Amino acid sequence: MEKLKVLLIMLLAATSGLAVSLYTLALSLAPSESPLSVLAQIITHGFSPDLPFVIPLSPLLFLSTVLASMVGVIYFLVLPEMKSFASGNGKDTISVVLRTLKPDERKVVSVLDVHGGTYLQKFITKETGLSRLKTHRVVASLAERGVVHVEKRANTNEVSLVKWFHDGMHQ
């Protein structure tokens, strides 16, 4: 939660900086007019061609710097947390994954667990009571999420719980 607050404060500071930059630009272009009317004129008609190149470029440079900073902050605040979650092999990680599974996915995982982590898909279909198509879709979803590994065997698939998940269930 603390990292989210830092991220929101950074975003607020960046937005304020951009607003001040645009306001200052409008004041410098026409000090006698209202800055809001100058900004509206810039938005509707664009910059005057007789302006120096740097003046219209400065807010764009500021905006791109802010965006790059925000990406960096997100990368350094959020990515390490995601890596530690993905690399965690403890019971906590397994319980989080199990809570996100749909009921049919839980059925398939429990059948695989009962059979030592590996079982043929056609037998999974029989034991779970799901149709062949539904079992195929559930197994494909689990494989896409990295919970199971699927290997083709003749006219069926051999479905295995991935090692970290299977080991984590039996700690």
URCORCOR-V168857 format. One record per pair of residues at least 4 apart in sequence whose ideal C-beta (glycine too) atoms are under 8 Angstrom apart, sorted by sequence separation. I is the first residue (numbers start at 1). J is the second residue. D is the distance in Angstrom with one decimal. If there is no record, write none. Layout:
# URCORCOR-V168857
i = {I:I}
j = {J:J}
d = {D:D}
This chain:
# URCORCOR-V168857
i = {1:2:3:4:5:6:7:8:9:10:11:12:13:14:15:16:17:18:19:20:21:22:23:24:25:26:27:33:34:35:36:37:38:39:40:41:42:47:51:53:54:56:57:58:59:60:61:62:63:64:65:66:67:68:69:70:71:72:73:74:75:76:77:78:79:80:81:82:83:84:88:89:90:91:92:93:94:95:96:97:101:102:103:104:105:106:107:108:109:110:111:113:115:119:120:121:122:123:124:130:131:132:133:134:135:136:137:138:139:140:141:143:153:161:162:163:164:165:166:167:33:42:51:74:88:101:112:119:125:130:142:143:152:153:161:112:125:142:143:151:152:160:112:125:128:143:150:151:27:30:47:85:98:101:111:130:150:161:26:29:47:139:150:151:26:122:125:140:149:150:27:85:98:124:139:148:149:23:26:112:148:149:26:29:111:148:149:121:147:148:121:124:147:23:26:108:111:146:22:111:121:139:147:29:108:139:107:29:107:108:107:104:29:104:28:108:121:25:104:108:107:108:25:105:109:120:122:25:104:108:122:121:124:102:105:112:120:121:21:22:105:120:121:21:109:120:121:109:119:120:108:118:119:18:21:118:105:118:117:118:18:117:17:18:101:112:18:112:113:17:112:117:97:108:14:109:113:14:14:113:10:11:10:10:7:6:7:97:7:6:94:3:94:3:89:93:94:91:3:89:90:89:91:90}
j = {5:6:7:8:9:10:11:12:13:14:15:16:17:18:19:20:21:22:23:24:25:26:27:28:29:30:31:37:38:39:40:41:42:43:44:45:46:51:55:57:58:60:61:62:63:64:65:66:67:68:69:70:71:72:73:74:75:76:77:78:79:80:81:82:83:84:85:86:87:88:92:93:94:95:96:97:98:99:100:101:105:106:107:108:109:110:111:112:113:114:115:117:119:123:124:125:126:127:128:134:135:136:137:138:139:140:141:142:143:144:145:147:157:165:166:167:168:169:170:171:38:47:56:79:93:106:117:124:130:135:147:148:157:158:166:118:131:148:149:157:158:166:119:132:135:150:157:158:35:38:55:93:106:109:119:138:158:169:35:38:56:148:159:160:36:132:135:150:159:160:38:96:109:135:150:159:160:35:38:124:160:161:39:42:124:161:162:135:161:162:136:139:162:39:42:124:127:162:39:128:139:157:165:48:128:159:128:51:129:130:130:128:55:130:55:135:150:55:134:138:138:139:58:138:142:153:155:59:138:142:156:156:159:138:141:148:156:157:58:59:142:157:158:59:147:158:159:148:158:159:148:158:159:59:62:159:147:160:160:161:62:161:62:63:147:159:66:160:161:66:161:166:147:159:66:161:166:69:70:169:69:70:70:73:73:73:74:165:77:77:165:77:168:78:164:168:169:168:81:167:168:168:171:171}
d = {6.8:6.7:6.3:6.3:6.3:6.4:6.4:6.3:6.2:6.2:6.3:6.3:6.2:6.4:6.4:6.3:6.2:6.4:6.2:6.2:6.4:6.4:6.4:6.2:6.4:7.2:6.0:5.6:6.9:6.3:6.3:6.3:6.4:6.3:6.2:5.6:6.7:5.3:5.0:6.2:6.1:7.3:5.9:6.3:6.1:6.3:6.3:6.4:6.4:6.3:6.3:6.3:6.5:6.4:6.3:6.3:6.2:6.2:5.8:5.4:5.3:7.3:7.6:6.2:6.3:6.3:6.5:6.3:6.0:6.2:6.7:6.5:7.4:6.0:6.4:6.5:6.2:6.4:6.8:6.9:4.1:7.1:6.7:6.8:6.3:6.1:6.4:6.4:6.2:6.4:6.6:6.7:4.3:5.6:7.1:6.5:7.0:6.2:5.9:4.3:6.8:6.3:6.4:6.2:6.1:6.2:6.3:6.4:6.2:6.3:6.5:7.5:6.4:5.0:6.9:5.8:5.9:6.6:7.0:6.9:5.4:6.1:6.2:7.9:4.2:4.8:5.8:5.6:6.0:4.6:4.4:5.2:5.9:4.6:4.0:7.0:7.3:4.4:6.8:6.7:7.8:7.9:5.5:5.4:6.6:5.0:5.0:4.8:5.4:4.9:7.5:6.8:7.2:6.5:6.3:6.8:7.3:7.6:3.9:5.6:4.4:6.4:5.6:7.4:7.5:7.8:4.3:7.7:7.6:7.9:7.9:7.9:7.5:5.8:6.2:5.3:4.9:5.4:4.0:7.2:6.3:7.9:4.9:7.7:5.3:5.8:5.7:6.2:6.9:6.5:7.2:7.3:6.4:7.8:7.3:5.9:4.9:6.3:6.2:5.8:6.1:6.9:5.7:7.9:6.1:5.5:4.4:7.5:8.0:7.9:7.1:7.3:7.4:6.2:7.3:7.1:7.8:6.7:6.7:5.3:8.0:6.4:6.9:5.5:7.3:6.6:7.9:6.0:4.9:6.5:4.4:5.0:6.3:7.8:6.6:7.0:5.1:4.2:6.9:5.7:5.8:7.2:7.5:5.2:6.9:5.9:5.4:7.9:7.6:7.4:7.8:6.4:6.0:6.9:5.0:7.1:7.8:4.2:5.8:7.5:6.2:4.3:6.7:5.9:7.8:6.3:6.4:7.3:6.9:6.7:5.1:4.2:6.6:7.6:4.0:7.0:7.4:7.0:6.5:6.0:7.2:6.6:6.5:5.4:6.2:7.4:6.8:6.9:6.3:6.7:6.5:4.5:3.9:7.1:5.0:6.4:5.8:6.4:7.5:6.8:6.8:5.5:5.8:7.4}
